[in-house]
Amino acid sequence: MNFRISGISRLTASAGTALLGVAMATSALAADVYGQPVDKGIFMQPEASHIRAEQIFFHNWIVSPIIIAIAGFVLVLLLYIIVRYNKRANPEPAKFSHNTAIEIAWTVIPVLILMFIAIFSFRLLFEEHDMPRPYLTVKVTGRQWNWDYEYPDQKIGAYTSTPMTEADANAQHLPYLLETNLPMYVPVNQVVRVQLTAEDVIHSWSVPAFGVKLDAVPGRLNQTWFKADRLGTFYGQCSQLCGANHSYMPIEVKVVTQPEFDAWVASKQPKPTAVASAAPAAAAR
């Protein structure tokens, strides 16, 4: 069968390339805003970790071009069949029942495409799974409708992070339903292990800029990790529909320098009580 569709194919390929270019341009325009969604944004948030950069590369340059090419080819093929083989243009239908070469092609080509995708996909999955030696561990507990953060290595007990009120967020020009009263603090360029669980229903801890998304399941301790390579404030939200106030479970992670993180840890350490400090003095007398 000779489809003679090279002109239409070129047109469709050009349109697909143009759409991909618009998407890339939109991403570039939003590149100055890290850690949060932007108004009218249609692309991924800029990355703040190596893993996220790999995920964006996989999406933009491996999966998306293949999807656009396949969708364009199918569209062109459908248009050609509609025009070439309708009843008016083709009053005598073909009598053949199959075509061995085409059947082999539509079996082998998708397999080759999937194998090509798998090369990059499995490499990324293994990289996400193989956690380097962690610098610190943060235990995160989800509940309706807030998050608890606990730092066992630094002896910091669990504290509850809730969304900032709309009035306070507007007064401080902060994003409402993303800003919290007590964020999670981590040092830059350090591997952070996140252990997740939940008290009531399934929640999901997701921070797009780090490429992290993992379910918090009651009675189960899940684990993931990230290594932020950029200072700043990064937002996420619960990504598992968990009830009426699902949208009121924001996640805020502040990535700070090592001295700033050490100072924050020191501020969270329990202060010696007056009675405890007076006891040695009394014993000395």
C-alpha positions, 0 to 999 in steps of 0.5 A: 500500500502506498499512502503518499502522505509525505507532505502531510507528515511533514506538516504534522511533524512541524506542528508537533515541533512547534507545540513542543517549542511553545511548551519549552518556551513556557517552561523557560519563562517560568524558570525564575520561579522555583518551588511553586506553581505559576499562573497559567503554567503548562509545564513542569516546575524548574528542578531543584535536585539532580533526580528532578532534572533527570525526570524532566529530561526523560519527560521532555526529550524521550517520552514527549517527542515519541508521543507527539510523533505517534499521535501525529502519525495516527492522525495523518493515517486516519485523515488519509483513510477517511479521504482515500477510502470513503465510499465516494472515492473508493466504490469498490472495497479491497478484497484482501484480508490481511497484510503480513508485512504490516502486521509484523511492523505494527508488532515489532515497532511498538516493542522497539519503542517500548524497549527504547523508553525502558532504557531511560526509564529503568535507569531513572527508577534505579537512580531514584531507588538507590539512596545514598548515605543519608545526612539526616532523617525526617519522619513525616506523619500525615493526618487529616489535615496536617503534617507532623515532622520529627528529626530523630537524629537531631533529637527534635520531637514531632511538630505540626505544620498547618496552612497559614491563614489567608489573611496572614498569607495575603498580608505577607504576600505569600502563596495561600494554601502553600505557605505553612506556619511551621515548615520543614528545614533541610540543609542544601546539598545534603541527602535527606531521608524521608520516612512516611506514615499516616494516622488515619487514611492514605496521604501522599507527600509530594514536592515537585521541585525535588521529584518526590512523591510517596504515599503515607499509609497507616500502619506502614513506614515508607521511605524516599529521599532527596538532595536539594541543590538550591537554596529557597522555599519549595512547596508541595501538597498532599497528592492523595485524595484524603477527604473533605479538606484534602486541599488544606494539607500544604507542604513547605520545605525550606532549604538553607545553608548548613550554618542556618540549619545548625542554628535552627536545630539549636533553637529546637533543642530543649532549654535547661530549666531554672531548677536544673541549672540551680541544682549544681549551684546548690550542691556546690554550696 
